[in-house]
Amino acid sequence: MQISARSDYALRALIATAGFSNGGPVSASKLAEAQAIPLGFLHDIMSDLRRAGLLTSQRGTDGGYTLARPATQITVGDVLRAINGSLSTVRGLPPDQVRYHGVASGLPELWLTLHEAIADVVDQTTLADLLPLRYRTTA
C-alpha cells in the first residue's frame, strides 16, 4: 500500500479540523498553515472530502470546514476511499479482479489477504483515535 501525499494531506487536514473545531468552522488557511499543506492543494482535497460527506463547509468571514460526523465516526478507511477509491490495487485493478495462470494462480489470494488486512486496520481507526489526548473531547 502506498500512501499518496494527497491521502496524507487529507488525513492531516481532517485530524486538524477535529482538533481545532470547538464546534465552529475552521478556515482552510488555518488548516494549511497548521499542517504545512499548500493551500491550493488543500482546497481541492477539502472539496473531495465534502463531496464524500466527511466535511461540511460554511461560506463567509466566519466560514470554514467542520466534520460532517463526530471524529469517532469517521475512519481512516473513509478518508482513504474518498481520496483514492480503492484501498489497494494490483496494476490498477482491485485485488478481487486480478487473475493469473499457471504457477502464479495462487497470487490473487495473497493480494486479497493483504487488502483485507489493510481494510481491518484503517476501518477500525477513527480520527478521534489519532487525536493527541489534549485535543480529545469527552462527548
mmCIF file of the C-alpha atoms, coordinates in Angstrom:
data_MODEL
# 
_entry.id   MODEL 
# 
loop_
_atom_site.group_PDB 
_atom_site.id 
_atom_site.type_symbol 
_atom_site.label_atom_id 
_atom_site.label_alt_id 
_atom_site.label_comp_id 
_atom_site.label_asym_id 
_atom_site.label_entity_id 
_atom_site.label_seq_id 
_atom_site.pdbx_PDB_ins_code 
_atom_site.Cartn_x 
_atom_site.Cartn_y 
_atom_site.Cartn_z 
_atom_site.occupancy 
_atom_site.B_iso_or_equiv 
_atom_site.pdbx_formal_charge 
_atom_site.auth_seq_id 
_atom_site.auth_comp_id 
_atom_site.auth_asym_id 
_atom_site.auth_atom_id 
_atom_site.pdbx_PDB_model_num 
ATOM 1   C CA . MET A 1 1   ? 0.000   0.000   0.000   1.00 0.00 ? 1   MET A CA 1 
ATOM 2   C CA . GLN A 1 2   ? 1.343   3.387   -0.954  1.00 0.00 ? 2   GLN A CA 1 
ATOM 3   C CA . ILE A 1 3   ? 0.104   6.470   0.892   1.00 0.00 ? 3   ILE A CA 1 
ATOM 4   C CA . SER A 1 4   ? -0.031  9.395   -1.513  1.00 0.00 ? 4   SER A CA 1 
ATOM 5   C CA . ALA A 1 5   ? 0.671   12.986  -0.482  1.00 0.00 ? 5   ALA A CA 1 
ATOM 6   C CA . ARG A 1 6   ? -2.988  13.691  -1.208  1.00 0.00 ? 6   ARG A CA 1 
ATOM 7   C CA . SER A 1 7   ? -4.134  10.986  1.259   1.00 0.00 ? 7   SER A CA 1 
ATOM 8   C CA . ASP A 1 8   ? -1.637  12.140  3.867   1.00 0.00 ? 8   ASP A CA 1 
ATOM 9   C CA . TYR A 1 9   ? -2.787  15.750  3.493   1.00 0.00 ? 9   TYR A CA 1 
ATOM 10  C CA . ALA A 1 10  ? -6.454  14.715  3.685   1.00 0.00 ? 10  ALA A CA 1 
ATOM 11  C CA . LEU A 1 11  ? -5.949  12.824  6.925   1.00 0.00 ? 11  LEU A CA 1 
ATOM 12  C CA . ARG A 1 12  ? -3.873  15.601  8.453   1.00 0.00 ? 12  ARG A CA 1 
ATOM 13  C CA . ALA A 1 13  ? -6.448  18.214  7.478   1.00 0.00 ? 13  ALA A CA 1 
ATOM 14  C CA . LEU A 1 14  ? -9.347  16.208  8.949   1.00 0.00 ? 14  LEU A CA 1 
ATOM 15  C CA . ILE A 1 15  ? -7.474  15.485  12.163  1.00 0.00 ? 15  ILE A CA 1 
ATOM 16  C CA . ALA A 1 16  ? -6.637  19.193  12.444  1.00 0.00 ? 16  ALA A CA 1 
ATOM 17  C CA . THR A 1 17  ? -10.286 20.072  11.757  1.00 0.00 ? 17  THR A CA 1 
ATOM 18  C CA . ALA A 1 18  ? -11.314 17.767  14.580  1.00 0.00 ? 18  ALA A CA 1 
ATOM 19  C CA . GLY A 1 19  ? -8.695  19.258  16.893  1.00 0.00 ? 19  GLY A CA 1 
ATOM 20  C CA . PHE A 1 20  ? -9.385  22.924  16.109  1.00 0.00 ? 20  PHE A CA 1 
ATOM 21  C CA . SER A 1 21  ? -13.110 22.968  15.606  1.00 0.00 ? 21  SER A CA 1 
ATOM 22  C CA . ASN A 1 22  ? -14.510 23.538  19.129  1.00 0.00 ? 22  ASN A CA 1 
ATOM 23  C CA . GLY A 1 23  ? -17.898 23.321  17.450  1.00 0.00 ? 23  GLY A CA 1 
ATOM 24  C CA . GLY A 1 24  ? -17.187 26.031  14.878  1.00 0.00 ? 24  GLY A CA 1 
ATOM 25  C CA . PRO A 1 25  ? -15.787 26.065  11.358  1.00 0.00 ? 25  PRO A CA 1 
ATOM 26  C CA . VAL A 1 26  ? -12.041 26.074  10.729  1.00 0.00 ? 26  VAL A CA 1 
ATOM 27  C CA . SER A 1 27  ? -10.671 28.042  7.790   1.00 0.00 ? 27  SER A CA 1 
ATOM 28  C CA . ALA A 1 28  ? -8.673  26.328  5.083   1.00 0.00 ? 28  ALA A CA 1 
ATOM 29  C CA . SER A 1 29  ? -5.860  28.824  5.585   1.00 0.00 ? 29  SER A CA 1 
ATOM 30  C CA . LYS A 1 30  ? -5.610  27.909  9.285   1.00 0.00 ? 30  LYS A CA 1 
ATOM 31  C CA . LEU A 1 31  ? -5.527  24.195  8.412   1.00 0.00 ? 31  LEU A CA 1 
ATOM 32  C CA . ALA A 1 32  ? -2.955  24.745  5.658   1.00 0.00 ? 32  ALA A CA 1 
ATOM 33  C CA . GLU A 1 33  ? -0.697  26.746  7.952   1.00 0.00 ? 33  GLU A CA 1 
ATOM 34  C CA . ALA A 1 34  ? -1.020  24.362  10.899  1.00 0.00 ? 34  ALA A CA 1 
ATOM 35  C CA . GLN A 1 35  ? -0.214  21.300  8.801   1.00 0.00 ? 35  GLN A CA 1 
ATOM 36  C CA . ALA A 1 36  ? 2.145   22.821  6.193   1.00 0.00 ? 36  ALA A CA 1 
ATOM 37  C CA . ILE A 1 37  ? -0.159  21.881  3.323   1.00 0.00 ? 37  ILE A CA 1 
ATOM 38  C CA . PRO A 1 38  ? -0.178  24.017  0.158   1.00 0.00 ? 38  PRO A CA 1 
ATOM 39  C CA . LEU A 1 39  ? -3.441  25.999  0.319   1.00 0.00 ? 39  LEU A CA 1 
ATOM 40  C CA . GLY A 1 40  ? -4.438  25.462  -3.331  1.00 0.00 ? 40  GLY A CA 1 
ATOM 41  C CA . PHE A 1 41  ? -3.936  21.721  -2.975  1.00 0.00 ? 41  PHE A CA 1 
ATOM 42  C CA . LEU A 1 42  ? -5.866  21.728  0.292   1.00 0.00 ? 42  LEU A CA 1 
ATOM 43  C CA . HIS A 1 43  ? -8.897  23.410  -1.287  1.00 0.00 ? 43  HIS A CA 1 
ATOM 44  C CA . ASP A 1 44  ? -9.126  20.589  -3.860  1.00 0.00 ? 44  ASP A CA 1 
ATOM 45  C CA . ILE A 1 45  ? -8.782  17.929  -1.175  1.00 0.00 ? 45  ILE A CA 1 
ATOM 46  C CA . MET A 1 46  ? -11.394 19.552  1.056   1.00 0.00 ? 46  MET A CA 1 
ATOM 47  C CA . SER A 1 47  ? -13.807 19.664  -1.892  1.00 0.00 ? 47  SER A CA 1 
ATOM 48  C CA . ASP A 1 48  ? -13.351 15.917  -2.395  1.00 0.00 ? 48  ASP A CA 1 
ATOM 49  C CA . LEU A 1 49  ? -13.912 15.285  1.320   1.00 0.00 ? 49  LEU A CA 1 
ATOM 50  C CA . ARG A 1 50  ? -17.025 17.463  1.293   1.00 0.00 ? 50  ARG A CA 1 
ATOM 51  C CA . ARG A 1 51  ? -18.440 15.587  -1.726  1.00 0.00 ? 51  ARG A CA 1 
ATOM 52  C CA . ALA A 1 52  ? -17.756 12.315  0.116   1.00 0.00 ? 52  ALA A CA 1 
ATOM 53  C CA . GLY A 1 53  ? -19.856 13.540  3.050   1.00 0.00 ? 53  GLY A CA 1 
ATOM 54  C CA . LEU A 1 54  ? -16.968 13.774  5.513   1.00 0.00 ? 54  LEU A CA 1 
ATOM 55  C CA . LEU A 1 55  ? -16.938 17.573  5.790   1.00 0.00 ? 55  LEU A CA 1 
ATOM 56  C CA . THR A 1 56  ? -19.396 20.418  5.674   1.00 0.00 ? 56  THR A CA 1 
ATOM 57  C CA . SER A 1 57  ? -18.430 23.911  4.633   1.00 0.00 ? 57  SER A CA 1 
ATOM 58  C CA . GLN A 1 58  ? -19.719 27.329  5.500   1.00 0.00 ? 58  GLN A CA 1 
ATOM 59  C CA . ARG A 1 59  ? -19.007 30.441  3.420   1.00 0.00 ? 59  ARG A CA 1 
ATOM 60  C CA . GLY A 1 60  ? -18.337 33.902  4.716   1.00 0.00 ? 60  GLY A CA 1 
ATOM 61  C CA . THR A 1 61  ? -15.921 35.632  7.069   1.00 0.00 ? 61  THR A CA 1 
ATOM 62  C CA . ASP A 1 62  ? -16.734 33.204  9.881   1.00 0.00 ? 62  ASP A CA 1 
ATOM 63  C CA . GLY A 1 63  ? -16.806 30.288  7.462   1.00 0.00 ? 63  GLY A CA 1 
ATOM 64  C CA . GLY A 1 64  ? -14.669 27.248  7.088   1.00 0.00 ? 64  GLY A CA 1 
ATOM 65  C CA . TYR A 1 65  ? -14.952 23.496  7.479   1.00 0.00 ? 65  TYR A CA 1 
ATOM 66  C CA . THR A 1 66  ? -16.420 21.234  10.122  1.00 0.00 ? 66  THR A CA 1 
ATOM 67  C CA . LEU A 1 67  ? -16.588 17.468  10.284  1.00 0.00 ? 67  LEU A CA 1 
ATOM 68  C CA . ALA A 1 68  ? -19.872 16.119  8.925   1.00 0.00 ? 68  ALA A CA 1 
ATOM 69  C CA . ARG A 1 69  ? -19.887 13.459  11.656  1.00 0.00 ? 69  ARG A CA 1 
ATOM 70  C CA . PRO A 1 70  ? -18.133 13.182  15.005  1.00 0.00 ? 70  PRO A CA 1 
ATOM 71  C CA . ALA A 1 71  ? -14.447 12.238  14.798  1.00 0.00 ? 71  ALA A CA 1 
ATOM 72  C CA . THR A 1 72  ? -15.347 8.923   16.446  1.00 0.00 ? 72  THR A CA 1 
ATOM 73  C CA . GLN A 1 73  ? -17.480 8.065   13.400  1.00 0.00 ? 73  GLN A CA 1 
ATOM 74  C CA . ILE A 1 74  ? -15.018 8.885   10.606  1.00 0.00 ? 74  ILE A CA 1 
ATOM 75  C CA . THR A 1 75  ? -12.460 6.185   9.896   1.00 0.00 ? 75  THR A CA 1 
ATOM 76  C CA . VAL A 1 76  ? -9.132  6.384   8.144   1.00 0.00 ? 76  VAL A CA 1 
ATOM 77  C CA . GLY A 1 77  ? -10.663 3.996   5.608   1.00 0.00 ? 77  GLY A CA 1 
ATOM 78  C CA . ASP A 1 78  ? -13.454 6.500   4.890   1.00 0.00 ? 78  ASP A CA 1 
ATOM 79  C CA . VAL A 1 79  ? -10.855 9.153   4.143   1.00 0.00 ? 79  VAL A CA 1 
ATOM 80  C CA . LEU A 1 80  ? -8.598  6.953   2.024   1.00 0.00 ? 80  LEU A CA 1 
ATOM 81  C CA . ARG A 1 81  ? -11.533 5.720   -0.054  1.00 0.00 ? 81  ARG A CA 1 
ATOM 82  C CA . ALA A 1 82  ? -12.801 9.291   -0.538  1.00 0.00 ? 82  ALA A CA 1 
ATOM 83  C CA . ILE A 1 83  ? -9.410  10.335  -1.878  1.00 0.00 ? 83  ILE A CA 1 
ATOM 84  C CA . ASN A 1 84  ? -8.186  7.203   -3.706  1.00 0.00 ? 84  ASN A CA 1 
ATOM 85  C CA . GLY A 1 85  ? -11.197 4.993   -4.335  1.00 0.00 ? 85  GLY A CA 1 
ATOM 86  C CA . SER A 1 86  ? -9.898  1.531   -3.502  1.00 0.00 ? 86  SER A CA 1 
ATOM 87  C CA . LEU A 1 87  ? -7.584  0.899   -0.558  1.00 0.00 ? 87  LEU A CA 1 
ATOM 88  C CA . SER A 1 88  ? -5.264  -1.235  -2.654  1.00 0.00 ? 88  SER A CA 1 
ATOM 89  C CA . THR A 1 89  ? -4.842  -2.152  -6.285  1.00 0.00 ? 89  THR A CA 1 
ATOM 90  C CA . VAL A 1 90  ? -2.706  -4.545  -8.294  1.00 0.00 ? 90  VAL A CA 1 
ATOM 91  C CA . ARG A 1 91  ? -1.640  -2.973  -11.557 1.00 0.00 ? 91  ARG A CA 1 
ATOM 92  C CA . GLY A 1 92  ? -4.611  -0.620  -11.246 1.00 0.00 ? 92  GLY A CA 1 
ATOM 93  C CA . LEU A 1 93  ? -7.186  -3.350  -10.611 1.00 0.00 ? 93  LEU A CA 1 
ATOM 94  C CA . PRO A 1 94  ? -8.983  -4.178  -7.370  1.00 0.00 ? 94  PRO A CA 1 
ATOM 95  C CA . PRO A 1 95  ? -7.389  -7.293  -5.841  1.00 0.00 ? 95  PRO A CA 1 
ATOM 96  C CA . ASP A 1 96  ? -10.527 -9.391  -6.406  1.00 0.00 ? 96  ASP A CA 1 
ATOM 97  C CA . GLN A 1 97  ? -10.313 -8.809  -10.177 1.00 0.00 ? 97  GLN A CA 1 
ATOM 98  C CA . VAL A 1 98  ? -6.698  -9.894  -10.697 1.00 0.00 ? 98  VAL A CA 1 
ATOM 99  C CA . ARG A 1 99  ? -6.195  -13.241 -12.427 1.00 0.00 ? 99  ARG A CA 1 
ATOM 100 C CA . TYR A 1 100 ? -3.022  -15.231 -13.010 1.00 0.00 ? 100 TYR A CA 1 
ATOM 101 C CA . HIS A 1 101 ? -2.379  -18.513 -14.791 1.00 0.00 ? 101 HIS A CA 1 
ATOM 102 C CA . GLY A 1 102 ? -0.126  -21.434 -14.089 1.00 0.00 ? 102 GLY A CA 1 
ATOM 103 C CA . VAL A 1 103 ? 2.258   -21.363 -11.170 1.00 0.00 ? 103 VAL A CA 1 
ATOM 104 C CA . ALA A 1 104 ? 1.208   -17.824 -10.141 1.00 0.00 ? 104 ALA A CA 1 
ATOM 105 C CA . SER A 1 105 ? -2.514  -18.673 -9.933  1.00 0.00 ? 105 SER A CA 1 
ATOM 106 C CA . GLY A 1 106 ? -2.433  -18.543 -6.112  1.00 0.00 ? 106 GLY A CA 1 
ATOM 107 C CA . LEU A 1 107 ? -1.138  -14.958 -6.007  1.00 0.00 ? 107 LEU A CA 1 
ATOM 108 C CA . PRO A 1 108 ? -4.566  -13.233 -6.041  1.00 0.00 ? 108 PRO A CA 1 
ATOM 109 C CA . GLU A 1 109 ? -5.332  -14.881 -2.702  1.00 0.00 ? 109 GLU A CA 1 
ATOM 110 C CA . LEU A 1 110 ? -2.305  -13.096 -1.212  1.00 0.00 ? 110 LEU A CA 1 
ATOM 111 C CA . TRP A 1 111 ? -3.413  -9.742  -2.675  1.00 0.00 ? 111 TRP A CA 1 
ATOM 112 C CA . LEU A 1 112 ? -6.910  -10.214 -1.235  1.00 0.00 ? 112 LEU A CA 1 
ATOM 113 C CA . THR A 1 113 ? -5.499  -11.134 2.177   1.00 0.00 ? 113 THR A CA 1 
ATOM 114 C CA . LEU A 1 114 ? -3.318  -8.016  2.169   1.00 0.00 ? 114 LEU A CA 1 
ATOM 115 C CA . HIS A 1 115 ? -6.262  -5.865  1.070   1.00 0.00 ? 115 HIS A CA 1 
ATOM 116 C CA . GLU A 1 116 ? -8.432  -7.260  3.875   1.00 0.00 ? 116 GLU A CA 1 
ATOM 117 C CA . ALA A 1 117 ? -5.677  -6.709  6.457   1.00 0.00 ? 117 ALA A CA 1 
ATOM 118 C CA . ILE A 1 118 ? -5.318  -3.089  5.374   1.00 0.00 ? 118 ILE A CA 1 
ATOM 119 C CA . ALA A 1 119 ? -9.102  -2.634  5.497   1.00 0.00 ? 119 ALA A CA 1 
ATOM 120 C CA . ASP A 1 120 ? -9.234  -4.123  9.002   1.00 0.00 ? 120 ASP A CA 1 
ATOM 121 C CA . VAL A 1 121 ? -6.720  -1.583  10.283  1.00 0.00 ? 121 VAL A CA 1 
ATOM 122 C CA . VAL A 1 122 ? -7.984  1.542   8.541   1.00 0.00 ? 122 VAL A CA 1 
ATOM 123 C CA . ASP A 1 123 ? -11.667 0.759   9.118   1.00 0.00 ? 123 ASP A CA 1 
ATOM 124 C CA . GLN A 1 124 ? -11.109 0.342   12.855  1.00 0.00 ? 124 GLN A CA 1 
ATOM 125 C CA . THR A 1 125 ? -9.054  3.519   13.271  1.00 0.00 ? 125 THR A CA 1 
ATOM 126 C CA . THR A 1 126 ? -11.038 6.730   13.649  1.00 0.00 ? 126 THR A CA 1 
ATOM 127 C CA . LEU A 1 127 ? -9.962  10.351  13.512  1.00 0.00 ? 127 LEU A CA 1 
ATOM 128 C CA . ALA A 1 128 ? -10.606 10.504  17.250  1.00 0.00 ? 128 ALA A CA 1 
ATOM 129 C CA . ASP A 1 129 ? -8.110  7.659   17.770  1.00 0.00 ? 129 ASP A CA 1 
ATOM 130 C CA . LEU A 1 130 ? -5.451  9.756   16.048  1.00 0.00 ? 130 LEU A CA 1 
ATOM 131 C CA . LEU A 1 131 ? -6.024  12.950  18.006  1.00 0.00 ? 131 LEU A CA 1 
ATOM 132 C CA . PRO A 1 132 ? -3.491  13.639  20.756  1.00 0.00 ? 132 PRO A CA 1 
ATOM 133 C CA . LEU A 1 133 ? -5.142  13.383  24.183  1.00 0.00 ? 133 LEU A CA 1 
ATOM 134 C CA . ARG A 1 134 ? -5.177  17.130  24.777  1.00 0.00 ? 134 ARG A CA 1 
ATOM 135 C CA . TYR A 1 135 ? -7.408  17.634  21.703  1.00 0.00 ? 135 TYR A CA 1 
ATOM 136 C CA . ARG A 1 136 ? -9.940  14.933  22.534  1.00 0.00 ? 136 ARG A CA 1 
ATOM 137 C CA . THR A 1 137 ? -13.338 15.893  23.874  1.00 0.00 ? 137 THR A CA 1 
ATOM 138 C CA . THR A 1 138 ? -15.487 13.781  26.147  1.00 0.00 ? 138 THR A CA 1 
ATOM 139 C CA . ALA A 1 139 ? -18.743 13.899  24.231  1.00 0.00 ? 139 ALA A CA 1 
# 
